[in-house]
Amino acid sequence: MSATWYECKVKYRKIDENSGARKVKTEPFLVDAISYTEAEKRITEEMSVYLSEGEEILITNIKVANYAEIHPFEMSDRWFKAKVALIAYDEESGKERKTNQYLLIQANDIKEAYDNTTHVMKDTMGEYSIPAISESPIMDVFPYFSGDEADTDRVEEFMRIKNSVPFNNEENEELANEDALIAE
């Protein structure tokens, strides 16, 4: 089952990095959910960690995000929207047809976002181009996991990448072996 991502704009009090004062900010976050109602519930739960006692959030907007895939990367703190044009040839008309999809890629700058996008697309069978990459206003991404044992491993992997905790060599070998088995 593919993920449905909801972009939730949240208004809350946040400590300003420059002045140290608490200021009201409205920022977008991404949650994986099955409905608008669940997206509202999940963003409220996720944001409760960032609130002081007695503070509340105001959800100003929820909409379905148009990301085909989300890709976190280690040691990265910003999110970029990469437009990828998949190229197919229409044999009947003899023309090239492009289908656009958007990926949310984590990186530190535009160049790294481009490199990460090409890394993600390296196993693509067909031709593609990357016509645009721009910094996304998304502050954080909250994936949904069902709690199944298989999902638990992926949760730990996602959180390790998200929190930039390095893998140890045994885990790297284990993940490489899993990827090799999946590829077969």
Secondary structure, 3 states (H helix, E strand, C coil): CCCCEEEEEEEEEEECCCCCCEEEEEEEEEEECCCHHHHHHHHHHHHHHHCCCCCCCEEEEEEECCEEEEECCCCCCEEEEEEEEEEEEECCCCEEEEEEEEEEEEECCHHHHHHHHHHHHCCCCCEEEEEEEEECCCCCEECCCCCCHHHHHHHHHHHHHHCCCCCCHHHHHHHHHHHHHHHC
